[in-house]
Every structure is written in C-alpha cells, then in structure tokens.
C-alpha cells in the first residue's frame, strides 16, 4: 500500500467525515477529565459557529467539545502565572443545557494547547474565582 | 479504606511526595495542608466531579442545537479578543459544501 496521504479519515458527530493531517493533531497525554482515554484531538472551526471552535476526538469522533477563548467571556480572565501564554493557548469548554437552552463556560478548567509541540491538557485552576459553569447566555428557552 | 486518627499538627504521607497535615478543627470543619508536587493535582472532589459532569454534558453537543442557541441569544464576541487564532485549526463551511 502506498502511503502518500498523511491525512487520517474520521467520521465525526458534528461535521461528518473529513481528513486530518498530522499538523492539526494535538496529543493529550491525560485526555480530558472524564475522558482520560482520548489522546488525539483536532480543532475545527465552522463558519456558522464562529468564534466558537470544536475540539474533536480522533479516538472517538462522536465526541466533540464546543470551545471558546476565555477572554471572549471575561476580559480580565487570569489563569495564573503557571502558563506560558507565548506558546500556550487557552480554550474553555462550553456546555449547552438541552433542557433550558442555557450555555455555560467552564472557566475553572481551561484546555491548554501547546502550539509548538502540539500537545494539550485540561487544567483545574486552584483559584476559587472561576466557575465550572459560568452562564454566558441571557435568555432561556 | 484505610482509616487513621490524627491530632492537629500531625501528618500523613502518601507515597514519597505527598504530605497532608491536619491544621485545625473547628465546628465540624477540618482544615488540611497538602504538600504535593505540581504533577499531582489536588482538588476538592466536588470541583473535580463537577468538571467531569460539565465535560460529559458538552461532549456530544449537537451542532444545530448549538448554532440555534448562539443565534437565539444573539451572542456576539469581538474579533480582537480571540486568542485562539494561532491554533492550527481545520476550517469548515457547511453551507458551501452543500451548494
């Protein structure tokens, strides 16, 4: 078999089937909390949900987390000095409550992506200032 | 479960790297001091559980429901606050691929 294509085909819940090249894959050594077995993720941006992004698992492509920059929600967001914000980018996972249509952001546990080494992890901040379910929507269904 | 009795100021060690000190006890509340290396995250269990719960709820978000919630709430985010632009990202446009 020729191995000309570096792309890997995945069939995702949110975006159907597409190919992912190595340059887009982030390796999560410890997975995401509650999903410790998931190691590889890709970030997807879809026109209709900009500026949200989707962190999609390659191991289980029906798993995909909507994410957002924390500074979109809180201009003063300060995760502490343990981060190297030159090389690391923070994302926070957003949850949509199917019952009431409310959206919350997990400011307490940002996902940290190391751009240079294409690695990622979810960190729980020690600060009590941030909530794991900060409400970002004004209206309910 | 291992059960140990400790007095205020006494310490429990977990492995060679974690030390837990009983600092004080007042009206049903125990204060613990925990020394652990950075590689071992220490958190209140309810915080940890809540984060897992939020992750599980977010993990299979339906695209259309999410899109609807964004537009219903007229969520608007200023472009210049997006710190995530430099992340290698795959870009999609569902509308265009349908046409």
gemmi code that builds the backbone of each chain (N, CA, C; Angstrom):
import gemmi

chains = {
    "A": [
        ("UNK", (0.839, -1.202, 0.000), (0.000, 0.000, 0.000), (0.872, 1.249, 0.000)),
        ("UNK", (0.520, 2.153, -0.861), (1.245, 3.422, -0.856), (0.734, 4.292, 0.284)),
        ("UNK", (1.631, 4.999, 0.852), (1.241, 5.840, 1.963), (1.496, 7.303, 1.619)),
        ("UNK", (0.864, 7.720, 0.540), (1.106, 9.081, 0.073), (0.331, 10.098, 0.891)),
        ("UNK", (-0.857, 9.727, 1.278), (-1.679, 10.665, 2.028), (-1.304, 10.622, 3.501)),
        ("UNK", (-1.055, 11.795, 4.076), (-0.768, 11.837, 5.512), (-2.067, 11.990, 6.291)),
        ("UNK", (-3.145, 12.242, 5.573), (-4.407, 12.511, 6.233), (-5.036, 11.264, 6.826)),
        ("UNK", (-5.746, 11.446, 7.923), (-6.488, 10.347, 8.531), (-7.950, 10.683, 8.441)),
        ("UNK", (-8.723, 9.700, 7.981), (-10.146, 9.961, 7.802), (-10.881, 9.712, 9.117)),
        ("UNK", (-11.690, 10.661, 9.524), (-12.530, 10.406, 10.688), (-13.970, 10.789, 10.366)),
        ("UNK", (-14.889, 10.112, 11.048), (-16.297, 10.380, 10.829), (-16.877, 10.961, 12.115)),
        ("UNK", (-17.116, 12.262, 12.103), (-17.464, 12.946, 13.339), (-18.969, 13.167, 13.474)),
        ("UNK", (-19.395, 13.348, 14.735), (-20.802, 13.619, 15.003), (-21.215, 14.965, 14.417)),
        ("UNK", (-20.375, 15.970, 14.653), (-20.793, 17.323, 14.280), (-20.540, 17.673, 12.822)),
        ("UNK", (-19.508, 17.076, 12.209), (-19.107, 17.535, 10.871), (-19.001, 16.425, 9.838)),
        ("UNK", (-19.498, 15.254, 10.181), (-19.410, 14.151, 9.227), (-17.970, 13.707, 9.022)),
        ("UNK", (-17.700, 13.228, 7.791), (-16.377, 12.662, 7.530), (-15.418, 13.704, 6.971)),
        ("UNK", (-14.208, 13.699, 7.479), (-13.169, 14.551, 6.878), (-11.797, 13.984, 7.200)),
        ("UNK", (-10.801, 14.547, 6.531), (-9.434, 14.072, 6.716), (-8.644, 15.032, 7.595)),
        ("UNK", (-7.802, 14.459, 8.427), (-6.985, 15.276, 9.321), (-5.518, 14.984, 9.064)),
        ("UNK", (-4.737, 16.026, 8.856), (-3.292, 15.861, 8.708), (-2.609, 15.958, 10.059)),
        ("UNK", (-1.423, 15.374, 10.144), (-0.677, 15.360, 11.417), (-0.491, 16.760, 11.997)),
        ("UNK", (-0.364, 17.739, 11.105), (-0.083, 19.102, 11.584), (-1.242, 19.709, 12.366)),
        ("UNK", (-2.395, 19.040, 12.336), (-3.549, 19.555, 13.064), (-3.860, 18.762, 14.333)),
        ("UNK", (-3.082, 17.722, 14.573), (-3.433, 16.826, 15.687), (-2.717, 17.236, 16.978)),
        ("UNK", (-3.502, 17.379, 18.034), (-2.955, 17.659, 19.360), (-2.990, 16.389, 20.204)),
        ("UNK", (-1.888, 16.136, 20.887), (-1.788, 14.942, 21.710), (-2.062, 15.302, 23.173)),
        ("UNK", (-3.074, 14.651, 23.740), (-3.438, 14.860, 25.146), (-2.988, 13.641, 25.944)),
        ("UNK", (-1.896, 13.788, 26.663), (-1.326, 12.663, 27.406), (-2.311, 12.097, 28.435)),
        ("UNK", (-3.076, 12.983, 29.075), (-4.026, 12.518, 30.099), (-5.467, 12.675, 29.666)),
        ("UNK", (-5.682, 12.885, 28.382), (-7.041, 13.058, 27.895), (-7.685, 14.314, 28.436)),
        ("UNK", (-9.011, 14.284, 28.461), (-9.819, 15.369, 29.021), (-10.465, 14.766, 30.261)),
        ("UNK", (-10.677, 15.555, 31.295), (-11.234, 14.994, 32.537), (-12.563, 14.283, 32.263)),
        ("UNK", (-12.640, 13.048, 32.692), (-13.823, 12.234, 32.404), (-13.676, 11.447, 31.106)),
        ("UNK", (-12.672, 11.821, 30.299), (-12.399, 11.142, 29.021), (-10.894, 10.891, 28.927)),
        ("UNK", (-10.386, 10.217, 29.934), (-8.936, 10.071, 30.077), (-8.309, 9.218, 28.976)),
        ("UNK", (-9.122, 8.396, 28.298), (-8.560, 7.511, 27.271), (-8.412, 8.195, 25.917)),
        ("UNK", (-8.988, 9.370, 25.775), (-8.926, 10.050, 24.477), (-7.617, 10.835, 24.392)),
        ("UNK", (-6.818, 10.515, 23.394), (-5.465, 11.062, 23.329), (-5.277, 12.111, 22.242)),
        ("UNK", (-5.987, 11.940, 21.131), (-5.724, 12.829, 19.999), (-6.964, 13.653, 19.669)),
        ("UNK", (-6.703, 14.944, 19.491), (-7.806, 15.861, 19.196), (-7.423, 16.781, 18.049)),
        ("UNK", (-8.462, 17.251, 17.375), (-8.259, 18.241, 16.326), (-9.234, 19.387, 16.584)),
        ("UNK", (-8.810, 20.581, 16.239), (-9.657, 21.740, 16.461), (-10.312, 22.139, 15.149)),
        ("UNK", (-11.629, 22.288, 15.194), (-12.389, 22.607, 13.990), (-13.124, 23.933, 14.195)),
        ("UNK", (-13.098, 24.751, 13.165), (-13.864, 25.983, 13.189), (-14.903, 25.898, 12.077)),
        ("UNK", (-16.128, 26.187, 12.395), (-17.180, 26.152, 11.382), (-17.768, 27.552, 11.269)),
        ("UNK", (-17.892, 27.994, 10.045), (-18.350, 29.351, 9.765), (-19.540, 29.791, 10.614)),
        ("UNK", (-20.510, 28.886, 10.745), (-21.762, 29.275, 11.407), (-21.663, 29.367, 12.925)),
        ("UNK", (-20.587, 28.850, 13.491), (-20.465, 28.931, 14.949), (-19.209, 29.690, 15.382)),
        ("UNK", (-18.636, 30.472, 14.477), (-17.504, 31.331, 14.836), (-17.963, 32.324, 15.893)),
        ("UNK", (-17.193, 32.682, 16.890), (-15.798, 32.294, 17.117), (-15.628, 31.025, 17.971)),
        ("UNK", (-16.697, 30.273, 18.154), (-16.533, 29.009, 18.865), (-15.699, 28.073, 17.999)),
        ("UNK", (-14.992, 27.165, 18.659), (-14.286, 26.111, 17.934), (-14.727, 24.789, 18.517)),
        ("UNK", (-14.432, 23.737, 17.791), (-14.849, 22.412, 18.246), (-13.624, 21.536, 18.424)),
        ("UNK", (-13.463, 21.033, 19.638), (-12.339, 20.151, 19.935), (-12.836, 18.715, 19.763)),
        ("UNK", (-12.408, 18.107, 18.658), (-12.956, 16.803, 18.249), (-11.956, 15.701, 18.543)),
        ("UNK", (-12.447, 14.627, 19.128), (-11.591, 13.475, 19.431), (-11.380, 12.634, 18.178)),
        ("UNK", (-10.127, 12.241, 17.940), (-9.863, 11.322, 16.825), (-10.107, 9.879, 17.256)),
        ("UNK", (-9.951, 9.630, 18.562), (-10.149, 8.269, 19.071), (-11.633, 7.892, 19.064)),
        ("UNK", (-12.478, 8.866, 19.425), (-13.928, 8.653, 19.408), (-14.556, 9.868, 18.741)),
        ("UNK", (-14.648, 9.831, 17.430), (-15.059, 11.052, 16.699), (-16.502, 11.487, 16.941)),
        ("UNK", (-17.263, 10.722, 17.738), (-18.586, 11.254, 18.094), (-18.474, 12.145, 19.330)),
        ("UNK", (-17.249, 12.336, 19.812), (-17.023, 13.248, 20.925), (-16.403, 14.533, 20.391)),
        ("UNK", (-17.075, 15.640, 20.670), (-16.560, 16.944, 20.245), (-17.061, 18.020, 21.186)),
        ("UNK", (-16.132, 18.797, 21.712), (-16.489, 19.823, 22.697), (-16.493, 21.210, 22.053)),
        ("UNK", (-17.593, 21.965, 22.178), (-17.534, 23.355, 21.737), (-16.663, 24.160, 22.698)),
        ("UNK", (-15.811, 25.003, 22.141), (-14.852, 25.759, 22.961), (-14.851, 27.224, 22.554)),
        ("UNK", (-14.265, 28.026, 23.425), (-14.201, 29.462, 23.188), (-12.967, 30.007, 23.910)),
        ("UNK", (-12.459, 31.118, 23.412), (-11.387, 31.785, 24.143), (-11.952, 32.332, 25.454)),
        ("UNK", (-11.274, 32.127, 26.571), (-11.811, 32.639, 27.842), (-11.960, 34.152, 27.848)),
        ("UNK", (-11.139, 34.845, 27.045), (-11.201, 36.306, 27.037), (-12.392, 36.835, 26.251)),
        ("UNK", (-13.074, 35.945, 25.569), (-14.339, 36.330, 24.966), (-15.423, 36.496, 26.024)),
        ("UNK", (-15.215, 35.852, 27.140), (-16.230, 35.855, 28.182), (-15.847, 36.792, 29.323)),
        ("UNK", (-14.576, 36.788, 29.644), (-14.102, 37.588, 30.770), (-12.792, 38.272, 30.367)),
        ("UNK", (-12.890, 39.574, 30.153), (-11.716, 40.324, 29.696), (-10.572, 40.287, 30.693)),
        ("UNK", (-10.916, 40.071, 31.953), (-9.877, 40.094, 32.984), (-9.432, 38.690, 33.366)),
        ("UNK", (-9.845, 37.713, 32.573), (-9.522, 36.313, 32.896), (-8.027, 36.137, 33.133)),
        ("UNK", (-7.701, 35.612, 34.293), (-6.296, 35.465, 34.673), (-6.078, 34.062, 35.235)),
        ("UNK", (-5.557, 33.163, 34.404), (-5.413, 31.774, 34.839), (-4.258, 31.556, 35.813)),
        ("UNK", (-3.471, 32.590, 36.082), (-2.325, 32.436, 36.971), (-1.044, 32.375, 36.178)),
        ("UNK", (0.062, 32.410, 36.899), (1.330, 32.578, 36.177), (1.988, 31.263, 35.771)),
        ("UNK", (1.275, 30.155, 36.000), (1.879, 28.875, 35.632), (1.831, 28.605, 34.120)),
        ("UNK", (1.202, 29.530, 33.373), (1.093, 29.298, 31.941), (2.087, 30.127, 31.149)),
        ("UNK", (2.543, 29.552, 30.069), (3.428, 30.244, 29.148), (2.564, 30.707, 27.981)),
        ("UNK", (1.966, 31.887, 28.144), (0.975, 32.324, 27.164), (1.592, 32.716, 25.819)),
        ("UNK", (2.926, 32.695, 25.743), (3.605, 32.897, 24.457), (3.372, 31.680, 23.555)),
        ("UNK", (3.474, 30.498, 24.159), (3.383, 29.258, 23.383), (2.123, 28.457, 23.665)),
        ("UNK", (1.431, 28.841, 24.718), (0.244, 28.077, 25.075), (-1.005, 28.922, 24.850)),
        ("UNK", (-2.019, 28.286, 24.313), (-3.279, 28.983, 24.083), (-4.348, 28.312, 24.920)),
        ("UNK", (-5.186, 29.130, 25.548), (-6.235, 28.570, 26.393), (-7.576, 28.560, 25.661)),
        ("UNK", (-8.309, 27.497, 25.921), (-9.674, 27.391, 25.422), (-10.531, 26.951, 26.592)),
        ("UNK", (-11.777, 27.377, 26.603), (-12.641, 26.841, 27.633), (-13.800, 26.100, 26.977)),
        ("UNK", (-14.210, 25.033, 27.622), (-15.278, 24.199, 27.070), (-16.630, 24.818, 27.418)),
        ("UNK", (-17.497, 24.851, 26.431), (-18.825, 25.439, 26.611), (-19.857, 24.310, 26.611)),
        ("UNK", (-20.794, 24.408, 27.533), (-21.827, 23.386, 27.655), (-23.187, 23.988, 27.350)),
        ("UNK", (-23.926, 23.286, 26.510), (-25.298, 23.712, 26.216), (-26.235, 22.781, 26.962)),
        ("UNK", (-27.084, 23.364, 27.793), (-28.068, 22.569, 28.513), (-29.273, 22.353, 27.595)),
        ("UNK", (-29.484, 21.095, 27.186), (-30.570, 20.802, 26.253), (-31.931, 21.189, 26.826)),
        ("UNK", (-32.043, 21.084, 28.145), (-33.315, 21.345, 28.789), (-33.753, 22.789, 28.675)),
        ("UNK", (-32.866, 23.717, 28.997), (-33.302, 25.119, 29.035), (-32.579, 26.019, 28.035)),
        ("UNK", (-31.718, 25.428, 27.202), (-31.041, 26.219, 26.180), (-29.954, 27.135, 26.715)),
        ("UNK", (-29.651, 26.967, 27.982), (-28.644, 27.827, 28.593), (-27.231, 27.339, 28.262)),
        ("UNK", (-26.351, 28.285, 28.021), (-24.964, 27.945, 27.717), (-24.086, 28.380, 28.863)),
        ("UNK", (-23.206, 27.488, 29.275), (-22.258, 27.849, 30.325), (-20.844, 27.571, 29.857)),
        ("UNK", (-19.903, 28.286, 30.453), (-18.490, 28.109, 30.101), (-17.733, 27.642, 31.332)),
        ("UNK", (-16.836, 26.719, 31.118), (-16.054, 26.183, 32.231), (-14.757, 26.983, 32.406)),
        ("UNK", (-14.883, 28.099, 33.114), (-13.715, 28.964, 33.325), (-12.744, 28.357, 34.330)),
        ("UNK", (-13.231, 27.396, 35.094), (-12.423, 26.783, 36.152), (-11.402, 25.788, 35.598)),
        ("UNK", (-11.744, 25.184, 34.449), (-10.870, 24.124, 33.924), (-10.569, 24.344, 32.441)),
        ("UNK", (-9.664, 25.300, 32.144), (-9.342, 25.567, 30.744), (-8.566, 24.423, 30.097)),
        ("UNK", (-8.720, 24.318, 28.784), (-7.893, 23.390, 27.996), (-6.687, 24.197, 27.519)),
        ("UNK", (-5.523, 23.681, 27.766), (-4.292, 24.376, 27.407), (-3.666, 23.677, 26.209)),
        ("UNK", (-3.478, 24.416, 25.127), (-2.860, 23.825, 23.941), (-1.470, 24.417, 23.746)),
        ("UNK", (-0.493, 23.548, 23.659), (0.872, 23.961, 23.360), (1.029, 23.900, 21.837)),
        ("UNK", (1.130, 25.083, 21.230), (1.138, 25.170, 19.774), (2.406, 24.552, 19.192)),
        ("UNK", (3.514, 24.818, 19.855), (4.813, 24.380, 19.328), (4.903, 22.853, 19.286)),
        ("UNK", (4.527, 22.222, 20.379), (4.670, 20.766, 20.463), (3.364, 20.020, 20.179)),
        ("UNK", (2.328, 20.755, 19.845), (1.020, 20.162, 19.527), (0.539, 19.214, 20.623)),
        ("UNK", (0.589, 19.738, 21.846), (0.126, 18.959, 22.983), (-0.986, 19.709, 23.689)),
        ("UNK", (-1.799, 18.957, 24.406), (-2.886, 19.612, 25.109), (-3.188, 18.937, 26.426)),
        ("UNK", (-3.829, 19.699, 27.325), (-4.258, 19.131, 28.603), (-5.359, 20.016, 29.178)),
        ("UNK", (-6.141, 19.438, 30.063), (-7.135, 20.249, 30.774), (-6.658, 20.439, 32.199)),
        ("UNK", (-6.614, 21.688, 32.618), (-6.084, 22.047, 33.925), (-7.232, 22.529, 34.809)),
        ("UNK", (-7.197, 22.179, 36.088), (-8.151, 22.790, 37.020), (-7.418, 23.905, 37.756)),
        ("UNK", (-7.909, 25.125, 37.609), (-7.264, 26.242, 38.293), (-7.509, 26.140, 39.794)),
        ("UNK", (-6.514, 26.531, 40.566), (-6.693, 26.457, 42.019), (-7.525, 27.638, 42.529)),
        ("UNK", (-7.499, 28.736, 41.776), (-8.252, 29.918, 42.183), (-9.748, 29.615, 42.310)),
        ("UNK", (-10.354, 30.120, 43.377), (-11.796, 29.926, 43.567), (-12.615, 30.983, 42.829)),
        ("UNK", (-11.922, 31.833, 42.091), (-12.577, 32.940, 41.404), (-13.429, 32.476, 40.231)),
        ("UNK", (-13.070, 31.329, 39.659), (-13.715, 30.928, 38.412), (-14.621, 29.718, 38.579)),
        ("UNK", (-15.744, 29.784, 37.849), (-16.770, 28.765, 37.979), (-16.663, 27.741, 36.853)),
        ("UNK", (-16.994, 26.480, 37.146), (-17.032, 25.485, 36.071), (-18.292, 25.617, 35.217)),
        ("UNK", (-19.244, 26.418, 35.662), (-20.445, 26.617, 34.835), (-20.923, 28.064, 34.888)),
        ("UNK", (-20.088, 28.913, 34.344), (-20.371, 30.341, 34.246), (-21.380, 30.568, 33.113)),
        ("UNK", (-22.499, 31.192, 33.427), (-23.580, 31.350, 32.435), (-23.228, 32.440, 31.427)),
        ("UNK", (-23.253, 32.102, 30.129), (-22.940, 33.115, 29.120), (-24.157, 33.536, 28.293)),
        ("UNK", (-25.282, 32.840, 28.472), (-26.474, 33.232, 27.712), (-27.399, 34.050, 28.587)),
        ("UNK", (-28.141, 34.920, 27.956), (-29.047, 35.788, 28.718), (-30.451, 35.189, 28.785)),
        ("UNK", (-30.808, 34.515, 27.720), (-32.199, 34.030, 27.633), (-32.285, 32.525, 27.804)),
        ("UNK", (-33.412, 32.097, 28.238), (-33.679, 30.661, 28.316), (-34.802, 30.321, 27.365)),
        ("UNK", (-34.852, 29.056, 26.981), (-35.948, 28.594, 26.102), (-37.281, 28.733, 26.816)),
    ],
    "B": [
        ("UNK", (-11.024, 0.941, 52.854), (-10.451, 2.276, 53.088), (-9.610, 2.257, 54.368)),
        ("UNK", (-8.435, 2.819, 54.258), (-7.553, 2.937, 55.424), (-8.056, 4.095, 56.296)),
        ("UNK", (-8.241, 3.821, 57.567), (-8.707, 4.881, 58.469), (-7.616, 5.184, 59.492)),
        ("UNK", (-7.228, 6.448, 59.583), (-6.176, 6.858, 60.505), (-6.697, 7.980, 61.401)),
        ("UNK", (-6.313, 7.972, 62.673), (-6.645, 9.098, 63.545), (-5.421, 9.998, 63.659)),
        ("UNK", (-5.643, 11.299, 63.547), (-4.535, 12.244, 63.636), (-4.912, 13.395, 64.551)),
        ("UNK", (-3.919, 13.935, 65.263), (-4.166, 15.135, 66.062), (-3.750, 16.353, 65.245)),
        ("UNK", (-4.175, 17.533, 65.702), (-3.790, 18.750, 64.999), (-2.264, 18.857, 64.941)),
        ("UNK", (-1.756, 19.137, 63.768), (-0.307, 19.259, 63.571), (0.338, 17.973, 63.090)),
        ("UNK", (-0.371, 16.868, 63.199), (0.192, 15.598, 62.751), (0.027, 15.443, 61.232)),
        ("UNK", (0.842, 14.567, 60.686), (0.970, 14.486, 59.222), (0.712, 13.060, 58.737)),
        ("UNK", (0.146, 12.962, 57.540), (0.038, 11.675, 56.842), (0.863, 11.799, 55.561)),
        ("UNK", (1.610, 10.776, 55.237), (2.313, 10.804, 53.961), (1.628, 9.852, 52.983)),
        ("UNK", (1.567, 10.271, 51.733), (1.023, 9.417, 50.666), (2.153, 9.248, 49.657)),
        ("UNK", (2.650, 8.054, 49.505), (3.840, 7.854, 48.669), (4.990, 8.645, 49.259)),
        ("UNK", (5.953, 9.001, 48.427), (7.105, 9.736, 48.969), (6.972, 11.227, 48.737)),
        ("UNK", (5.918, 11.626, 47.996), (5.878, 13.028, 47.569), (4.732, 13.850, 48.156)),
        ("UNK", (3.777, 13.170, 48.767), (2.608, 13.909, 49.244), (2.531, 13.864, 50.764)),
        ("UNK", (2.366, 15.054, 51.349), (2.197, 15.153, 52.807), (0.926, 15.920, 53.105)),
        ("UNK", (0.121, 15.348, 54.003), (-1.122, 16.004, 54.381), (-1.071, 16.298, 55.878)),
        ("UNK", (-1.170, 17.566, 56.228), (-1.092, 17.983, 57.630), (-2.472, 18.425, 58.110)),
        ("UNK", (-2.866, 17.964, 59.290), (-4.114, 18.444, 59.890), (-3.805, 19.775, 60.562)),
        ("UNK", (-4.376, 20.875, 60.046), (-4.030, 22.201, 60.564), (-4.902, 22.589, 61.747)),
        ("UNK", (-6.204, 22.459, 61.585), (-7.073, 22.668, 62.736), (-8.445, 22.068, 62.499)),
        ("UNK", (-9.228, 22.103, 63.549), (-10.556, 21.533, 63.502), (-11.475, 22.483, 64.244)),
        ("UNK", (-12.529, 22.917, 63.586), (-13.418, 23.864, 64.238), (-14.847, 23.643, 63.760)),
        ("UNK", (-15.740, 23.401, 64.680), (-17.175, 23.229, 64.397), (-17.435, 22.349, 63.166)),
        ("UNK", (-16.893, 21.188, 63.194), (-17.181, 20.235, 62.122), (-16.390, 20.439, 60.843)),
        ("UNK", (-15.463, 21.417, 60.820), (-14.663, 21.652, 59.617), (-13.194, 21.343, 59.908)),
        ("UNK", (-12.624, 20.466, 59.096), (-11.208, 20.134, 59.237), (-10.431, 20.922, 58.193)),
        ("UNK", (-9.370, 21.591, 58.606), (-8.503, 22.265, 57.625), (-7.250, 21.435, 57.425)),
        ("UNK", (-6.971, 21.134, 56.169), (-5.822, 20.298, 55.836), (-4.818, 21.107, 55.029)),
        ("UNK", (-3.548, 20.892, 55.301), (-2.498, 21.467, 54.460), (-1.901, 20.347, 53.629)),
        ("UNK", (-1.858, 20.536, 52.308), (-1.389, 19.452, 51.445), (-0.158, 19.897, 50.661)),
        ("UNK", (0.915, 19.162, 50.841), (2.134, 19.394, 50.062), (2.230, 18.312, 49.011)),
        ("UNK", (2.197, 18.718, 47.745), (2.321, 17.735, 46.675), (3.042, 18.385, 45.508)),
        ("UNK", (3.798, 17.621, 44.734), (4.441, 18.214, 43.559), (3.396, 18.651, 42.538)),
        ("UNK", (3.793, 19.577, 41.692), (2.869, 20.140, 40.687), (2.229, 19.071, 39.808)),
        ("UNK", (2.980, 17.979, 39.610), (2.484, 16.930, 38.711), (1.297, 16.177, 39.305)),
        ("UNK", (1.076, 16.349, 40.612), (-0.085, 15.698, 41.233), (-1.120, 16.763, 41.569)),
        ("UNK", (-2.150, 16.879, 40.746), (-3.158, 17.905, 41.009), (-3.980, 17.540, 42.256)),
        ("UNK", (-4.214, 18.541, 43.088), (-5.009, 18.319, 44.299), (-6.224, 19.243, 44.229)),
        ("UNK", (-7.398, 18.672, 44.338), (-8.609, 19.487, 44.253), (-9.680, 18.934, 45.172)),
        ("UNK", (-10.607, 19.803, 45.568), (-11.791, 19.325, 46.280), (-12.541, 18.398, 45.338)),
        ("UNK", (-13.010, 17.279, 45.868), (-13.618, 16.283, 44.990), (-14.848, 16.824, 44.264)),
        ("UNK", (-15.644, 17.664, 44.937), (-16.869, 18.145, 44.278), (-16.541, 19.027, 43.070)),
        ("UNK", (-15.397, 19.731, 43.118), (-14.972, 20.550, 41.974), (-14.606, 19.632, 40.819)),
        ("UNK", (-13.825, 18.629, 41.143), (-13.396, 17.631, 40.156), (-14.604, 16.946, 39.509)),
        ("UNK", (-15.552, 16.525, 40.356), (-16.751, 15.846, 39.851), (-17.578, 16.760, 38.955)),
        ("UNK", (-17.660, 18.043, 39.349), (-18.451, 18.993, 38.577), (-17.847, 19.177, 37.179)),
        ("UNK", (-16.528, 19.229, 37.117), (-15.853, 19.420, 35.832), (-16.084, 18.210, 34.927)),
        ("UNK", (-16.016, 17.019, 35.507), (-16.298, 15.812, 34.722), (-17.736, 15.837, 34.218)),
        ("UNK", (-18.653, 16.264, 35.089), (-20.063, 16.346, 34.696), (-20.248, 17.338, 33.541)),
        ("UNK", (-19.603, 18.496, 33.643), (-19.730, 19.502, 32.579), (-19.131, 18.970, 31.274)),
        ("UNK", (-17.981, 18.305, 31.378), (-17.355, 17.732, 30.175), (-18.270, 16.699, 29.525)),
        ("UNK", (-18.885, 15.870, 30.362), (-19.741, 14.825, 29.800), (-20.957, 15.424, 29.109)),
        ("UNK", (-21.440, 16.513, 29.690), (-22.597, 17.172, 29.091), (-22.220, 17.853, 27.769)),
        ("UNK", (-20.968, 18.325, 27.678), (-20.538, 19.063, 26.477), (-20.096, 18.140, 25.349)),
        ("UNK", (-19.754, 16.914, 25.691), (-19.024, 16.038, 24.769), (-19.772, 15.698, 23.484)),
        ("UNK", (-21.076, 15.631, 23.552), (-21.825, 15.248, 22.349), (-22.811, 16.342, 21.948)),
        ("UNK", (-22.340, 17.571, 22.024), (-23.185, 18.710, 21.665), (-23.587, 18.634, 20.190)),
        ("UNK", (-24.869, 18.783, 19.941), (-25.342, 18.777, 18.552), (-25.079, 20.125, 17.907)),
        ("UNK", (-24.533, 20.060, 16.723), (-24.153, 21.285, 16.023), (-25.346, 22.217, 15.839)),
        ("UNK", (-26.455, 21.679, 15.336), (-27.599, 22.544, 15.023), (-28.209, 23.178, 16.271)),
        ("UNK", (-28.282, 22.390, 17.350), (-28.818, 22.932, 18.603), (-27.908, 24.043, 19.126)),
        ("UNK", (-26.630, 23.830, 18.962), (-25.656, 24.819, 19.440), (-25.753, 26.110, 18.627)),
        ("UNK", (-25.832, 25.929, 17.315), (-25.964, 27.084, 16.419), (-27.221, 27.885, 16.762)),
        ("UNK", (-28.290, 27.157, 17.042), (-29.565, 27.798, 17.372), (-29.439, 28.592, 18.676)),
        ("UNK", (-28.775, 27.995, 19.639), (-28.618, 28.678, 20.933), (-27.800, 29.955, 20.776)),
        ("UNK", (-26.793, 29.914, 19.899), (-25.979, 31.109, 19.660), (-26.854, 32.220, 19.070)),
        ("UNK", (-27.676, 31.863, 18.072), (-28.447, 32.916, 17.417), (-29.615, 33.386, 18.285)),
        ("UNK", (-30.236, 32.457, 19.028), (-31.333, 32.852, 19.929), (-30.854, 33.865, 20.960)),
        ("UNK", (-29.639, 33.680, 21.397), (-29.109, 34.547, 22.442), (-28.364, 35.755, 21.892)),
        ("UNK", (-28.339, 35.835, 20.548), (-27.619, 36.928, 19.891), (-26.231, 37.097, 20.485)),
        ("UNK", (-25.552, 35.970, 20.660), (-24.208, 36.036, 21.229), (-23.270, 36.689, 20.227)),
        ("UNK", (-22.581, 37.694, 20.702), (-21.624, 38.370, 19.840), (-20.308, 38.502, 20.599)),
        ("UNK", (-19.240, 38.151, 19.930), (-17.936, 38.238, 20.577), (-16.996, 39.057, 19.705)),
        ("UNK", (-16.369, 40.055, 20.282), (-15.467, 40.881, 19.466), (-14.298, 40.063, 18.928)),
        ("UNK", (-14.039, 40.277, 17.657), (-12.993, 39.544, 16.936), (-11.624, 39.660, 17.605)),
        ("UNK", (-11.314, 40.874, 18.054), (-9.954, 41.102, 18.552), (-9.683, 40.458, 19.915)),
        ("UNK", (-10.706, 39.848, 20.507), (-10.487, 39.175, 21.777), (-10.192, 37.683, 21.575)),
        ("UNK", (-10.089, 37.293, 20.308), (-9.888, 35.880, 20.038), (-8.408, 35.524, 20.112)),
        ("UNK", (-8.053, 34.857, 21.197), (-6.655, 34.479, 21.397), (-6.345, 33.148, 20.730)),
        ("UNK", (-7.373, 32.549, 20.107), (-7.194, 31.171, 19.646), (-6.860, 31.086, 18.162)),
        ("UNK", (-6.618, 32.261, 17.564), (-6.425, 32.279, 16.105), (-5.183, 31.560, 15.645)),
        ("UNK", (-4.173, 31.544, 16.505), (-2.907, 30.940, 16.066), (-2.888, 29.417, 16.207)),
        ("UNK", (-3.970, 28.849, 16.740), (-4.002, 27.397, 16.879), (-4.257, 26.760, 15.507)),
        ("UNK", (-3.477, 25.747, 15.134), (-3.781, 25.048, 13.888), (-5.213, 24.523, 13.934)),
        ("UNK", (-6.017, 24.946, 12.977), (-7.449, 24.653, 13.007), (-7.909, 24.233, 11.613)),
        ("UNK", (-8.842, 23.304, 11.572), (-9.480, 22.952, 10.303), (-10.711, 23.827, 10.136)),
        ("UNK", (-10.854, 24.407, 8.972), (-11.991, 25.291, 8.754), (-13.043, 24.629, 7.865)),
        ("UNK", (-14.284, 24.768, 8.281), (-15.382, 24.192, 7.532), (-16.429, 25.243, 7.235)),
        ("UNK", (-17.156, 24.982, 6.182), (-18.338, 25.773, 5.929), (-19.395, 24.821, 5.398)),
        ("UNK", (-20.370, 24.523, 6.225), (-21.397, 23.554, 5.848), (-22.217, 24.026, 4.661)),
        ("UNK", (-22.534, 25.328, 4.671), (-23.362, 25.875, 3.596), (-22.720, 25.667, 2.246)),
        ("UNK", (-21.428, 26.009, 2.176), (-20.734, 25.942, 0.891), (-20.631, 24.507, 0.391)),
        ("UNK", (-20.392, 23.581, 1.311), (-20.219, 22.205, 0.870), (-21.542, 21.628, 0.371)),
        ("UNK", (-22.655, 22.202, 0.829), (-23.962, 21.714, 0.383), (-24.301, 22.223, -1.009)),
        ("UNK", (-23.841, 23.445, -1.314), (-24.202, 24.052, -2.591), (-23.425, 23.457, -3.769)),
    ],
}
model = gemmi.Model(1)
for chain_id, residues in chains.items():
    chain = gemmi.Chain(chain_id)
    for i, (resn, *xyz) in enumerate(residues, 1):
        res = gemmi.Residue()
        res.name, res.seqid = resn, gemmi.SeqId(i, " ")
        for name, pos in zip(("N", "CA", "C"), xyz):
            atom = gemmi.Atom()
            atom.name, atom.element = name, gemmi.Element(name[0])
            atom.pos, atom.b_iso = gemmi.Position(*pos), 0.0
            res.add_atom(atom)
        chain.add_residue(res)
    model.add_chain(chain)
structure = gemmi.Structure()
structure.add_model(model)
structure.setup_entities()
